[in-house]
Amino acid sequence: MTEREYFAGVGQRPGMFVGKPSFHMLTAFLTGYDQHALRHGGRGLTGWHDWLIARRGHDCNHAWPGQVLHIALPNGWDNIWNLSSEDEQHAIKVLFELLDEFAAEREVAQGTRLSG
């Protein structure tokens, strides 16, 4: 299973991975995934934060979850820890769309390096 397939599976059934799905639980899960991969010689989410900044076209002091929220909710939010249900669902949807784009680009780049 590729990382892209794995992320798609998490995005399709987030409750199976984090119980009650929320943007913050899913970002914590993905941070754990990243740290485990790095500890065991994998790439994890290396480059994800920089990719999000390039995708957004603007940097700020937020870590990658904040960058995702800026993309998903460009008009801002009242309380990052208490998103409305609608904003939360939209942020989760955008998170996994962005992860898919990132993983797809990384697969292409890796394939180019391996075949070139």
ZABA-943714 format. One record per residue: residue in one letter; x, y, z of N, C-alpha, C, O in turn. Coordinates in steps of 0.02 Angstrom, whole numbers, padded with zeros to 5 digits. Layout:
N
PT   r     n.xx     n.yy     n.zz    ca.xx    ca.yy    ca.zz     c.xx     c.yy     c.zz     o.xx     o.yy     o.zz
PT   A        X        Y        Z        X        Y        Z        X        Y        Z        X        Y        Z
...
***
This chain:
116
PT   r     n.xx     n.yy     n.zz    ca.xx    ca.yy    ca.zz     c.xx     c.yy     c.zz     o.xx     o.yy     o.zz
PT   M    00043   -00059    00000    00000    00000    00000    00045    00062    00000    00091    00068    00040
PT   T    00030    00107   -00045    00069    00169   -00048    00045    00217    00006   -00009    00208    00035
PT   E    00085    00268    00020    00063    00319    00067   -00001    00352    00043   -00046    00366    00083
PT   R   -00005    00364   -00021   -00065    00396   -00049   -00127    00353   -00036   -00179    00379   -00017
PT   E   -00121    00288   -00046   -00177    00242   -00033   -00193    00241    00042   -00252    00240    00061
PT   Y   -00142    00242    00084   -00153    00242    00156   -00190    00305    00177   -00240    00301    00214
PT   F   -00167    00364    00154   -00200    00426    00172   -00273    00426    00147   -00317    00451    00182
PT   A   -00285    00400    00088   -00353    00396    00061   -00397    00353    00106   -00454    00370    00119
PT   G   -00369    00298    00131   -00407    00255    00176   -00424    00290    00241   -00480    00283    00267
PT   V   -00377    00327    00268   -00390    00365    00330   -00444    00417    00316   -00489    00427    00357
PT   G   -00439    00452    00260   -00487    00503    00243   -00557    00476    00231   -00606    00510    00246
PT   Q   -00562    00415    00205   -00627    00385    00192   -00660    00359    00256   -00722    00359    00261
PT   R   -00620    00336    00303   -00648    00308    00366   -00609    00335    00426   -00578    00296    00462
PT   P   -00611    00400    00437   -00570    00429    00491   -00588    00403    00560   -00544    00397    00603
PT   G   -00651    00387    00572   -00671    00362    00638   -00637    00297    00656   -00629    00282    00715
PT   M   -00619    00258    00606   -00585    00195    00619   -00515    00206    00648   -00487    00163    00681
PT   F   -00487    00265    00635   -00419    00280    00656   -00415    00324    00718   -00368    00319    00757
PT   V   -00465    00368    00728   -00461    00415    00785   -00524    00416    00829   -00530    00460    00871
PT   G   -00569    00369    00820   -00632    00372    00858   -00677    00424    00829   -00695    00420    00770
PT   K   -00697    00473    00868   -00740    00527    00842   -00696    00574    00801   -00653    00609    00829
PT   P   -00708    00577    00736   -00664    00618    00693   -00670    00693    00708   -00725    00720    00714
PT   S   -00613    00725    00713   -00610    00798    00717   -00546    00818    00681   -00500    00779    00673
PT   F   -00544    00881    00660   -00484    00905    00626   -00423    00896    00671   -00371    00874    00647
PT   H   -00429    00912    00734   -00372    00909    00780   -00350    00837    00794   -00291    00823    00798
PT   M   -00398    00792    00801   -00380    00721    00812   -00345    00693    00750   -00297    00655    00757
PT   L   -00369    00712    00692   -00338    00686    00630   -00268    00716    00619   -00223    00681    00596
PT   T   -00259    00780    00636   -00192    00808    00628   -00144    00778    00680   -00085    00769    00665
PT   A   -00169    00763    00740   -00127    00729    00790   -00108    00659    00765   -00051    00638    00773
PT   F   -00156    00624    00737   -00143    00557    00709   -00089    00561    00655   -00043    00521    00654
PT   L   -00097    00609    00610   -00048    00616    00555    00021    00637    00580    00072    00618    00551
PT   T    00023    00677    00633    00087    00695    00664    00120    00633    00693    00180    00623    00686
PT   G    00081    00590    00725    00107    00527    00751    00132    00482    00695    00185    00451    00701
PT   Y    00094    00479    00640    00115    00441    00581    00183    00467    00557    00229    00428    00543
PT   D    00189    00532    00551    00250    00564    00528    00309    00546    00573    00362    00526    00549
PT   Q    00300    00553    00638    00355    00540    00685    00376    00467    00684    00435    00451    00688
PT   H    00327    00422    00679    00343    00350    00676    00383    00335    00613    00433    00300    00615
PT   A    00360    00361    00556    00395    00349    00493    00467    00375    00497    00513    00340    00476
PT   L    00476    00435    00522    00543    00463    00527    00588    00422    00573    00647    00411    00558
PT   R    00560    00399    00628    00599    00360    00675    00622    00294    00646    00674    00266    00665
PT   H    00582    00268    00599    00598    00202    00570    00623    00206    00498    00617    00159    00460
PT   G    00653    00264    00480    00686    00271    00416    00642    00290    00357    00666    00292    00300
PT   G    00579    00305    00370    00534    00327    00315    00536    00402    00305    00569    00438    00343
PT   R    00500    00425    00255    00498    00497    00240    00444    00532    00280    00449    00592    00292
PT   G    00394    00496    00301    00339    00528    00338    00310    00585    00297    00297    00578    00237
PT   L    00300    00641    00329    00273    00700    00296    00327    00752    00281    00312    00812    00277
PT   T    00388    00729    00272    00442    00775    00255    00424    00815    00193    00405    00788    00141
PT   G    00429    00881    00199    00413    00925    00143    00341    00950    00142    00325    00995    00104
PT   W    00298    00921    00183    00227    00938    00185    00215    01011    00204    00177    01045    00170
PT   H    00247    01034    00256    00239    01104    00278    00259    01152    00223    00223    01199    00207
PT   D    00317    01141    00194    00341    01185    00140    00296    01181    00079    00284    01231    00045
PT   W    00270    01121    00064    00224    01113    00008    00160    01153    00020    00135    01186   -00026
PT   L    00135    01152    00082    00075    01190    00098    00087    01265    00091    00044    01301    00065
PT   I    00144    01289    00113    00160    01360    00107    00163    01380    00033    00136    01432    00013
PT   A    00195    01338   -00008    00198    01352   -00080    00128    01350   -00110    00111    01392   -00152
PT   R    00088    01303   -00089    00019    01296   -00115   -00023    01357   -00096   -00062    01383   -00136
PT   R   -00014    01379   -00035   -00051    01437   -00009   -00024    01502   -00038   -00062    01550   -00049
PT   G    00041    01504   -00050    00072    01565   -00076    00087    01617   -00023    00099    01675   -00039
PT   H    00086    01595    00040    00097    01642    00095    00117    01602    00157    00089    01549    00170
PT   D    00166    01627    00194    00188    01593    00255    00163    01632    00315    00149    01692    00311
PT   C    00160    01599    00371    00145    01630    00435    00177    01586    00488    00214    01539    00471
PT   N    00164    01599    00551    00197    01561    00604    00161    01496    00622    00181    01463    00669
PT   H    00109    01478    00586    00072    01417    00601    00109    01355    00577    00142    01356    00524
PT   A    00104    01302    00616    00128    01237    00594    00082    01212    00538    00035    01247    00519
PT   W    00095    01152    00513    00056    01130    00454   -00019    01126    00466   -00056    01141    00419
PT   P   -00044    01108    00525   -00117    01108    00532   -00147    01178    00521   -00201    01184    00491
PT   G   -00113    01229    00545   -00137    01297    00534   -00134    01317    00461   -00178    01353    00437
PT   Q   -00083    01293    00426   -00078    01307    00354   -00138    01275    00317   -00166    01306    00272
PT   V   -00155    01214    00336   -00214    01181    00306   -00277    01222    00319   -00317    01231    00274
PT   L   -00285    01245    00381   -00344    01285    00397   -00346    01350    00357   -00400    01371    00336
PT   H   -00289    01381    00347   -00288    01442    00306   -00312    01429    00235   -00347    01470    00206
PT   I   -00294    01371    00208   -00316    01353    00141   -00390    01335    00141   -00428    01356    00097
PT   A   -00411    01295    00191   -00480    01272    00194   -00529    01328    00212   -00585    01330    00186
PT   L   -00507    01372    00255   -00551    01425    00281   -00518    01493    00270   -00496    01525    00317
PT   P   -00514    01515    00207   -00477    01577    00192   -00504    01640    00225   -00469    01690    00229
PT   N   -00567    01638    00248   -00595    01696    00282   -00583    01693    00358   -00608    01736    00395
PT   G   -00544    01644    00380   -00527    01639    00451   -00577    01598    00490   -00623    01568    00462
PT   W   -00568    01598    00555   -00610    01560    00601   -00610    01597    00667   -00565    01635    00682
PT   D   -00663    01584    00707   -00669    01618    00771   -00624    01588    00824   -00589    01623    00860
PT   N   -00624    01522    00829   -00587    01487    00881   -00559    01423    00851   -00597    01377    00834
PT   I   -00494    01419    00844   -00462    01362    00812   -00478    01296    00848   -00478    01243    00818
PT   W   -00492    01300    00913   -00506    01240    00952   -00580    01223    00954   -00600    01171    00981
PT   N   -00621    01266    00926   -00694    01255    00927   -00723    01276    00859   -00763    01322    00856
PT   L   -00703    01241    00806   -00729    01256    00740   -00802    01236    00736   -00824    01188    00768
PT   S   -00840    01273    00696   -00910    01253    00685   -00910    01185    00651   -00860    01166    00619
PT   S   -00964    01149    00657   -00969    01083    00627   -00957    01086    00551   -00922    01043    00523
PT   E   -00985    01137    00520   -00976    01145    00447   -00903    01159    00430   -00876    01129    00383
PT   D   -00870    01204    00467   -00800    01219    00455   -00756    01158    00468   -00708    01145    00432
PT   E   -00772    01121    00521   -00733    01061    00539   -00736    01010    00482   -00685    00984    00461
PT   Q   -00796    00996    00458   -00803    00947    00404   -00768    00970    00341   -00736    00930    00307
PT   H   -00773    01034    00326   -00740    01060    00266   -00664    01056    00275   -00628    01038    00228
PT   A   -00639    01073    00334   -00566    01071    00346   -00540    00999    00339   -00486    00989    00312
PT   I   -00578    00950    00363   -00557    00880    00357   -00556    00859    00284   -00509    00827    00261
PT   K   -00607    00879    00247   -00610    00863    00175   -00550    00893    00139   -00517    00859    00100
PT   V   -00537    00956    00152   -00480    00990    00119   -00414    00959    00141   -00369    00952    00100
PT   L   -00407    00941    00204   -00346    00909    00229   -00329    00848    00186   -00272    00841    00163
PT   F   -00378    00805    00175   -00363    00744    00137   -00357    00756    00062   -00322    00718    00028
PT   E   -00389    00807    00036   -00378    00826   -00034   -00306    00850   -00043   -00272    00832   -00091
PT   L   -00283    00892    00004   -00215    00918    00001   -00164    00862    00009   -00113    00859   -00026
PT   L   -00177    00817    00057   -00131    00760    00067   -00126    00718    00004   -00072    00694   -00013
PT   D   -00182    00708   -00030   -00181    00669   -00091   -00139    00704   -00145   -00100    00672   -00179
PT   E   -00148    00769   -00152   -00108    00807   -00201   -00033    00802   -00184    00008    00790   -00228
PT   F   -00017    00812   -00121    00053    00808   -00098    00082    00739   -00112    00137    00734   -00140
PT   A    00046    00687   -00093    00071    00619   -00103    00077    00603   -00177    00125    00569   -00197
PT   A    00030    00626   -00218    00034    00614   -00290    00095    00647   -00320    00131    00617   -00360
PT   E    00108    00709   -00301    00167    00744   -00326    00231    00710   -00304    00279    00705   -00342
PT   R    00231    00686   -00243    00290    00652   -00217    00302    00585   -00253    00359    00567   -00267
PT   E    00247    00550   -00269    00254    00487   -00307    00284    00500   -00376    00328    00464   -00398
PT   V    00259    00553   -00409    00285    00570   -00475    00359    00588   -00471    00399    00566   -00511
PT   A    00376    00629   -00421    00446    00650   -00413    00491    00590   -00398    00546    00584   -00425
PT   Q    00467    00544   -00356    00506    00485   -00340    00513    00440   -00402    00566    00413   -00415
PT   G    00459    00433   -00440    00462    00393   -00501    00510    00422   -00552    00545    00385   -00586
PT   T    00512    00487   -00556    00558    00521   -00602    00630    00508   -00581    00673    00496   -00623
PT   R    00643    00512   -00516    00711    00499   -00491    00732    00426   -00503    00789    00413   -00521
PT   L    00684    00380   -00493    00701    00309   -00501    00712    00290   -00574    00753    00248   -00590
PT   S    00674    00322   -00619    00680    00303   -00690    00730    00346   -00728    00749    00329   -00784
PT   G    00752    00401   -00697    00796    00447   -00733    00866    00437   -00720    00908    00472   -00748
***
